[in-house]
Amino acid sequence: MVERKSELEFESELVDYISKIGGTRQWQKVELHTNEELWANFKRILEQNNQDKLEKLLSDQE
């Protein structure tokens, strides 16, 4: 029988799993209230994880 979990339980377990296989904890709870904040956070994580491949920081349009 398959165990049913709430969305929050599933999300929490997924974040824990991803953070363990990546070697660093890049997933963290951040209070985001607008689409602009969501995209800015995504851009920050993308730049942080690809510093060795980027010649400069990404523009807002990229």
C-alpha positions as CSV (number, residue, x, y, z in Angstrom):
1,M,0.0,0.0,0.0
2,V,1.3,3.4,-0.9
3,E,1.6,5.9,1.9
4,R,-0.3,9.2,1.3
5,K,1.6,12.3,2.3
6,S,0.5,15.9,2.4
7,E,2.0,18.3,-0.1
8,L,4.0,19.9,2.6
9,E,5.5,16.6,3.8
10,F,6.4,15.7,0.3
11,E,8.0,19.0,-0.4
12,S,10.0,18.9,2.8
13,E,11.3,15.4,2.1
14,L,12.1,16.4,-1.5
15,V,14.1,19.5,-0.3
16,D,16.0,17.4,2.2
17,Y,16.8,14.8,-0.4
18,I,18.0,17.4,-3.0
19,S,20.1,19.2,-0.5
20,K,21.8,15.9,0.5
21,I,22.7,14.8,-3.0
22,G,23.9,18.2,-4.1
23,G,26.5,18.4,-1.3
24,T,25.4,21.9,-0.3
25,R,22.1,23.2,0.9
26,Q,20.9,25.5,-1.8
27,W,17.2,25.1,-1.1
28,Q,16.0,27.2,1.8
29,K,12.8,28.8,2.9
30,V,12.6,32.3,1.6
31,E,9.6,34.6,2.0
32,L,8.6,35.6,-1.6
33,H,5.6,37.7,-2.1
34,T,5.7,38.8,-5.7
35,N,6.7,37.4,-9.1
36,E,9.6,39.9,-9.1
37,E,10.9,38.5,-5.8
38,L,10.6,34.9,-7.1
39,W,12.6,35.7,-10.3
40,A,15.2,37.7,-8.4
41,N,15.7,34.7,-6.0
42,F,16.0,32.3,-8.9
43,K,18.5,34.6,-10.6
44,R,20.6,34.8,-7.4
45,I,20.7,31.0,-7.0
46,L,21.5,30.5,-10.7
47,E,24.4,32.9,-10.6
48,Q,25.6,31.5,-7.3
49,N,25.6,27.9,-8.7
50,N,27.3,28.9,-12.0
51,Q,30.0,31.3,-10.9
52,D,32.7,29.3,-12.6
53,K,30.9,29.4,-15.9
54,L,29.7,33.0,-16.0
55,E,31.9,35.7,-17.2
56,K,29.7,38.3,-15.5
57,L,26.5,38.5,-13.6
58,L,23.3,38.0,-15.6
59,S,21.3,41.0,-16.6
60,D,17.6,41.2,-15.6
61,Q,16.6,40.5,-19.2
62,E,18.7,37.3,-19.4
